[in-house]
C-alpha cells in the first residue's frame, strides 16, 4: 500500500535500501553487516554455474537467474566449510542479502554486481559443527523488495561439492502488495508477515509474489503499470528494474518449474481502495475473482485464503478505532460466498491471464476459498507512520495466520527452533526499576 504521505518518503526508502541503512523510529539503527567481497583468484574453488541442478531456486527467478518480487532465494547442501557466490552484472547495486547455514541465525551482507562474496568459511561461527544438520545446508534470501541479484556461480572448496535438497512437504504462495512484501519493516522481505508465515510454519517452501503499490485491478497504481490480475502470471514484478530488463514483454512464469502450492494466501486491495487510484468496487471484485480463478486454473488442488483488508487506525477523543470502512468488506465477503456456492462449484471457471473459461473437469469442485478476517489482530501501535505493519505487527499477522491454517487445514506447526525474524530478541534484565 502507498498513501499520498508515503510517496514523500518513497525515494528515501529506495535510497536507504541501496545503502542498507535501517531507520528505526527516525533514528539510524546500528548494524554490523559483514564485508564478504573477496578476490576469487586468491582461492581454489570448485565452481557450479547458476544452472546447476544442485541449486534450488525459491520464489521467482527468470531465465537469466535474476531474482524478482519479495524474498526470493536459493538453497542447497554442501560439503566442506566454504561457500562463495559470484553475482552477475544484473545484480542491483549494494543489494542486501540474508544468508544462513544449517539452523543458525541469519547473517547479512551487501553484495556487488560482478563480485565474488565469501559467505561461509572455516571461521564462520558454527561451521565446524557436524550436526544435527548434516550435510550443512545453505540458504540465501534477497531482503530488498525493490532490488534483486543475479546468480553467476556458486563455489565450494576444492574437492568439495553441492548437494541438491529435496522439496519440502508443504508449499505456500502469498499474493499481495507492499503489506506482504515487507515495506517499512526492518529487513523488508525477511521481516514481512508473508515470510514469517511461510518460514514460521516449518517444513514449508514459500514464495511471495508481492510488490508495493500494485493493485489487484489491471491499471497503473502508484507507478506500477499493471495489476496482479495480469502480473501474477509473469516472472518479473512491476518495478522500474523490470521495465528496464523487459520493457512491455516480460517472461511468462513457468508454473511447471515448481511444485504446485498447497495453500495460496491473497492480501490485496488496499491500493485499489485508495481514491487516488480510482478503482471502483466492481472492477476490484472482478480482478480479485480472476486472480482466484487463475490460481485455481494453475493449481486445481490449492486452497485459497483471502484476507480482509486493514486500513490503519485513528484517534477519537481518549481512544483509538479502526478506519472505516476497512476496504471492500462486502465485495470480499460476497465473492467468497460465490466461490463456495453450489452454482459455482458445479461449473467452476478458470482464468489464464487473458480469458475465462470453464474448467471442464466434468465433476463438482469442492469448496476451496476461505476468508481470513484480520479484524482485531493489530492495534494502532502495530501500524507505523507510513501505514504499514511494524515488525511486531507483521509477527502478529503471521502468527494468527499460522493458527488459522492449523485449525482450518490441520497443518501442524513444524518449526523446531531456528530463528525466523532477525533482531527481535530483546528483554529486561533489571528487575528493580
C-alpha positions in Angstrom: 0.0 0.0 0.0 1.2 3.5 -0.8 -0.6 6.6 0.5 0.0 10.2 -0.6 2.1 10.8 2.5 4.0 7.6 1.7 5.1 8.9 -1.6 7.1 11.7 0.0 9.3 9.1 1.7 9.3 6.6 -1.2 12.6 7.9 -2.7 14.2 7.9 0.8 13.1 4.3 1.2 14.8 3.3 -2.1 18.0 5.1 -1.1 18.0 3.5 2.3 17.7 0.1 0.7 20.7 0.7 -1.5 22.9 1.8 1.4 21.4 -0.8 3.8 20.5 1.8 6.4 17.7 0.9 8.7 15.8 3.9 10.1 14.2 2.8 13.4 11.7 5.4 14.5 13.6 8.0 12.6 16.9 7.1 14.0 19.7 5.1 12.3 19.9 1.6 13.8 23.4 0.3 14.5 24.0 -2.6 12.2 27.0 -4.8 11.6 26.7 -6.2 8.1 29.6 -8.4 7.0 32.1 -7.4 4.4 32.3 -10.6 2.3 33.7 -9.5 -1.0 36.9 -11.3 -2.0 39.3 -11.8 -4.9 38.3 -15.0 -6.4 41.7 -15.6 -7.9 43.1 -16.0 -4.3 41.1 -19.1 -3.7 40.9 -22.6 -5.0 37.2 -23.4 -5.6 35.0 -26.0 -7.1 32.6 -23.9 -9.3 29.0 -24.6 -10.1 27.2 -22.5 -12.7 23.8 -20.9 -11.8 22.1 -23.6 -13.9 23.5 -26.4 -11.8 20.7 -28.8 -10.8 22.1 -28.9 -7.2 20.8 -25.3 -6.6 17.2 -25.0 -5.7 15.6 -21.6 -6.5 12.9 -20.3 -4.2 10.4 -17.7 -5.4 10.6 -16.3 -8.9 13.8 -16.2 -10.9 14.0 -15.5 -14.7 15.9 -17.4 -17.4 19.0 -15.3 -16.6 18.9 -16.3 -13.0 17.8 -12.8 -11.9 15.5 -12.6 -8.8 12.2 -10.8 -8.6 9.4 -10.0 -6.2 9.8 -10.3 -2.4 12.3 -12.5 -0.5 13.4 -14.8 -3.4 16.2 -17.2 -2.5 18.3 -20.2 -3.2 19.2 -23.2 -1.1 21.4 -26.3 -1.3 23.5 -28.6 0.9 27.3 -28.7 0.7 30.4 -30.5 1.9 33.4 -28.7 3.4 33.4 -25.4 5.2 33.3 -22.9 2.3 30.6 -21.3 0.3 31.1 -18.3 -2.1 28.8 -16.8 -4.7 29.7 -14.8 -7.7 26.9 -12.3 -8.6 26.1 -11.4 -12.2 26.2 -8.0 -13.7 22.4 -7.6 -13.4 22.6 -7.6 -9.6 21.3 -4.3 -8.1 24.0 -2.1 -6.6 24.5 -2.8 -2.9 21.5 -5.1 -2.5 21.2 -6.6 0.9 21.0 -10.3 1.3 20.4 -12.6 4.2 22.1 -16.0 4.4 22.3 -18.8 6.9 23.9 -22.2 7.4 22.0 -25.1 9.0 19.6 -23.8 11.6 21.8 -20.9 12.7 20.7 -17.2 12.7 20.6 -15.0 9.6 23.6 -13.0 8.7 23.6 -10.0 6.3 25.9 -8.5 3.7 25.7 -6.1 0.8 26.7 -7.7 -2.5 28.0 -6.2 -5.7 27.5 -6.9 -9.3 30.3 -8.9 -10.9 31.9 -9.6 -7.5 32.5 -12.8 -5.6 31.4 -12.9 -1.9 32.8 -15.5 0.5 29.8 -16.2 2.7 30.9 -19.2 4.6 34.5 -20.1 5.6 36.1 -22.2 8.4 35.9 -19.3 10.8 32.2 -18.7 10.3 30.5 -19.3 13.7 29.2 -22.8 13.8 30.8 -24.0 10.6 33.0 -26.5 12.4 29.9 -28.3 13.9 29.0 -31.6 12.2 25.4 -31.9 13.3 22.5 -32.3 13.7 22.1 -30.7 10.2 24.4 -32.9 8.1 25.5 -32.2 5.5 25.5 -28.5 6.0 22.6 -26.6 4.4 22.9 -23.0 3.0 20.0 -20.6 2.3 20.1 -17.1 0.8 17.3 -14.6 0.6 17.1 -11.2 -1.0 15.8 -8.8 1.6 15.1 -5.7 -0.6 11.8 -5.9 -2.5 12.9 -3.2 -5.0 16.1 -4.9 -5.9 17.5 -8.3 -7.0 20.5 -10.4 -7.6 21.7 -12.4 -10.5 23.5 -15.7 -9.7 26.5 -16.3 -11.8 28.0 -19.2 -10.0 28.3 -20.9 -6.6 31.7 -22.1 -5.2 32.7 -24.6 -2.6 36.2 -25.5 -1.5 38.3 -27.5 -4.0 37.3 -31.2 -3.9 34.0 -30.5 -2.1 30.5 -30.5 -3.7 27.0 -29.1 -3.7 24.1 -31.5 -2.9 20.5 -30.8 -4.0 18.0 -30.6 -1.2 14.6 -32.2 -1.7 11.5 -30.1 -1.9 9.8 -29.7 1.5 6.5 -31.5 2.0 4.3 -28.4 2.1 4.1 -25.3 -0.1 2.6 -21.8 0.3 2.2 -18.9 -2.1 1.4 -15.3 -1.0 0.0 -12.9 -3.5 -0.1 -9.2 -2.4 1.2 -5.7 -2.3 3.6 -3.8 0.0 1.9 -5.2 3.1 3.0 -8.7 2.1 6.3 -7.5 0.6 7.5 -6.1 3.9 7.7 -2.4 3.0 9.0 -0.4 6.0 9.7 -3.5 8.2 13.3 -3.7 9.4 14.6 -6.3 6.9 11.8 -5.8 4.4 11.1 -9.2 2.8 12.7 -11.0 5.7 10.7 -9.1 8.2 7.3 -9.4 6.4 4.3 -11.3 7.7 4.3 -13.3 4.5 7.9 -14.5 5.1 7.1 -15.1 8.8 4.1 -17.2 7.8 6.0 -19.4 5.4 9.1 -19.8 7.5 7.3 -20.0 10.8 5.1 -22.9 9.7 8.3 -25.0 9.4 8.9 -27.7 6.7 7.2 -25.4 4.2 8.6 -23.9 1.0 7.2 -20.5 0.3 7.0 -17.9 -2.5 6.0 -14.2 -2.0 4.6 -12.7 -5.2 4.1 -9.2 -3.8 5.2 -5.7 -4.7 4.5 -2.3 -3.2 1.9 -0.1 -4.7 0.4 -2.7 -7.0 -3.4 -3.0 -7.4 -5.5 -6.1 -8.0 -7.0 -4.3 -10.9 -5.0 -4.2 -14.1 -4.2 -0.5 -14.2 -1.5 1.9 -13.2 -1.3 2.3 -9.4 1.4 4.3 -7.7 3.6 3.8 -10.8 3.0 0.1 -11.2 1.9 -0.2 -14.8 0.0 -3.5 -14.4 -2.1 -5.1 -11.7 -1.8 -8.5 -10.0 -4.6 -9.9 -12.2 -2.1 -9.6 -15.0 1.4 -9.7 -13.4 0.9 -12.8 -11.3 1.2 -14.8 -14.5 4.7 -13.4 -15.2 8.2 -13.9 -13.7 9.1 -10.3 -13.0 7.4 -7.7 -10.8 6.2 -4.3 -11.8 9.4 -2.4 -10.8 11.4 0.1 -12.8 14.1 -2.5 -12.8 11.7 -4.9 -14.6 10.8 -2.3 -17.2 14.5 -1.8 -18.0 15.0 -5.5 -18.3 11.9 -6.5 -20.2 10.0 -3.4 -21.4 6.5 -4.5 -22.2 7.4 -8.1 -22.9 8.2 -9.8 -19.6 8.8 -13.6 -19.4 5.7 -15.6 -18.6 6.1 -17.6 -15.4 6.5 -21.3 -16.0 4.3 -22.8 -13.3 5.7 -26.2 -14.0 9.1 -25.1 -12.6 7.9 -25.5 -9.0 5.6 -27.9 -7.3 2.0 -26.7 -7.0 1.2 -24.6 -4.0 -1.0 -26.3 -1.4 -2.2 -23.0 0.1 -2.4 -19.6 -1.6 -2.8 -16.5 0.7 -4.1 -13.4 -1.0 -3.9 -10.0 0.6 -4.5 -7.3 -2.0 -6.9 -4.4 -2.5 -5.5 -1.7 -0.2 -4.2 0.3 -3.2 -7.4 -0.4 -5.2 -9.5 1.2 -2.5 -7.3 4.3 -2.3 -9.2 7.1 -4.0 -6.0 8.3 -5.8 -6.1 5.1 -7.9 -9.8 5.4 -8.8 -10.7 1.7 -8.8 -14.4 1.0 -8.4 -15.7 -1.7 -6.2 -17.0 -3.8 -9.2 -13.6 -3.5 -11.0 -11.8 -4.6 -7.9 -14.1 -7.5 -7.3 -13.7 -8.7 -10.9 -9.9 -8.5 -10.6 -9.8 -10.4 -7.4 -12.2 -13.0 -8.8 -9.9 -13.5 -11.8 -6.9 -13.9 -9.6 -8.6 -16.7 -7.6 -9.7 -18.3 -10.9 -6.2 -18.0 -12.1 -4.9 -19.8 -9.1 -7.5 -22.5 -9.4 -6.5 -22.9 -13.1 -2.8 -23.3 -12.4 -3.1 -25.3 -9.1 -6.6 -27.0 -9.1 -6.0 -28.6 -5.7 -4.8 -25.4 -3.9 -6.8 -24.0 -1.0 -7.1 -20.2 -1.2 -7.2 -17.9 1.8 -8.5 -14.3 1.1 -7.5 -11.9 3.8 -9.8 -9.0 4.7 -8.1 -5.6 4.4 -6.9 -3.3 7.1 -6.5 0.5 6.7 -5.0 1.6 10.0 -6.4 3.5 13.0 -7.4 6.9 14.1 -7.7 8.6 17.5 -11.0 9.8 18.6 -11.1 11.5 22.0 -9.4 9.3 24.5 -9.2 6.1 22.5 -8.4 4.6 19.1 -10.6 3.0 16.4 -10.0 1.3 13.0 -10.5 3.5 10.0 -13.9 2.9 8.4 -14.7 1.4 6.0 -11.9 -1.1 6.2 -11.9 -1.7 2.4 -14.2 -3.7 0.1 -15.7 -5.6 3.0 -18.9 -6.6 1.3 -17.3 -7.3 -2.0 -14.8 -9.7 -0.4 -17.5 -11.5 1.6 -19.8 -11.8 -1.4 -17.0 -13.2 -3.5 -16.1 -15.9 -1.0 -19.7 -16.9 -0.8 -19.9 -17.0 -4.6 -16.9 -19.3 -4.9 -18.4 -21.7 -2.3 -21.9 -21.7 -3.7 -23.3 -24.9 -5.3 -23.9 -22.9 -8.5 -20.2 -22.1 -8.9 -18.8 -25.4 -7.6 -21.0 -27.3 -10.2 -19.4 -25.3 -13.0 -16.1 -23.7 -11.9 -14.3 -21.2 -14.1 -10.5 -20.7 -14.5 -8.6 -17.7 -15.8 -5.3 -17.8 -17.7 -4.4 -14.2 -17.5 -6.3 -13.3 -20.7 -9.6 -15.2 -20.8 -12.0 -17.0 -18.6 -13.2 -20.5 -19.4 -15.0 -23.5 -17.8 -12.5 -25.8 -16.0 -14.3 -28.7 -17.8 -13.4 -31.2 -15.1 -16.7 -33.0 -15.5 -17.2 -33.2 -11.8 -18.2 -30.9 -8.9 -15.4 -28.9 -7.3 -15.1 -28.9 -3.5 -15.1 -25.6 -1.7 -11.6 -24.1 -1.8 -11.9 -20.4 -0.9 -11.7 -19.3 2.8 -12.0 -15.8 4.4 -9.4 -14.8 7.0 -10.8 -11.9 9.0 -7.9 -9.6 10.2 -10.1 -7.6 12.5 -8.7 -7.2 16.0 -5.3 -8.7 15.2 -3.4 -5.4 15.1 -3.8 -2.3 17.2 -2.9 1.3 16.4 0.7 0.9 17.6 1.2 -2.1 15.3 1.0 0.2 12.3 3.9 2.5 11.5 3.7 6.2 10.4 3.8 5.1 6.8 0.7 3.0 7.1 2.4 -0.4 7.1 2.8 -3.0 9.9 5.7 -2.7 12.2 7.9 -5.7 12.9 5.6 -6.6 15.8 2.5 -6.1 13.6 4.0 -8.4 11.0 4.7 -11.1 13.6 1.1 -10.9 14.9 -0.4 -11.3 11.5 1.9 -14.2 10.7 1.1 -15.9 14.0 -2.6 -15.6 13.6 -2.5 -16.9 10.0 -0.5 -19.9 11.2 -3.1 -20.8 13.7 -5.9 -20.3 11.1 -4.1 -22.7 8.8 -3.6 -25.2 11.6 -7.3 -25.1 12.6 -8.7 -25.0 9.0 -6.4 -27.4 7.2 -4.9 -29.5 10.0 -1.3 -28.3 9.3 0.9 -28.8 12.4 3.4 -26.1 13.3 6.7 -27.9 12.4 9.3 -25.1 13.1 11.7 -26.6 15.6 13.6 -23.5 17.0 15.8 -21.8 14.3 15.4 -18.1 14.0 12.6 -16.7 11.8 12.6 -13.0 12.4 16.0 -11.4 12.9 16.8 -8.9 15.8 13.6 -9.5 17.7 15.5 -10.8 20.8 15.1 -8.0 23.4 14.3 -8.3 27.1 14.7 -6.7 30.5 17.4 -7.9 32.9 16.7 -5.3 35.5 14.1 -6.4 38.0 14.3 -3.4 40.3 13.5 -0.5 38.0 
